[in-house]
Amino acid sequence: MSLSTSLRYELNTGGSKAFKESRLRQQERIQDSGEGSVQEETDEMMADRQNVVRLEKITNQRAGWHTNLEKASWNKNIQHQDKKIQEELRLAAKASLAVRQKALQNQIARDSEQYEQELHLKGKTFFKQRI
């Protein structure tokens, strides 16, 4: 590697006009900051404003998270309630079926008792095979 290539960033070659102007502004700013200039006050004010904006952004982000969590929780609660209602309907249908079956069994028992009494009055009976 040549000496010109390795030292081109290290040597003060004078640079462009814009670089020189920015360097002068920076030097003036450094000198002014030692005296408690207006620039320093505005820098502090801007830093405070940026901090407030950053904190508000964090707060808004957390509020958004909480809103999304509330929506998700609400949806889960609705799904849970729907499952509960479906289970209650299933159990109610099962209980209704059991009640109807018992009522039919009772009706069949009464009807068969009535038929036996009617046949007994006529002197007849149901055929019951003995083994």
Number of C-alpha atoms within 10 A of each C-alpha: 5 6 7 10 9 10 10 10 9 9 9 8 8 8 8 8 9 9 11 12 11 11 12 12 12 12 12 11 14 12 12 14 14 9 9 10 12 11 12 16 12 11 11 12 12 12 12 12 12 12 12 12 12 12 12 12 12 12 12 12 12 12 12 12 12 12 12 12 12 12 12 12 12 12 12 12 12 12 12 12 12 12 12 12 12 12 12 12 12 12 12 12 12 12 12 12 12 12 12 12 12 12 12 12 12 12 12 12 12 12 12 12 12 12 14 15 14 13 13 12 10 9 8 11 13 9 6 6 5 4 3
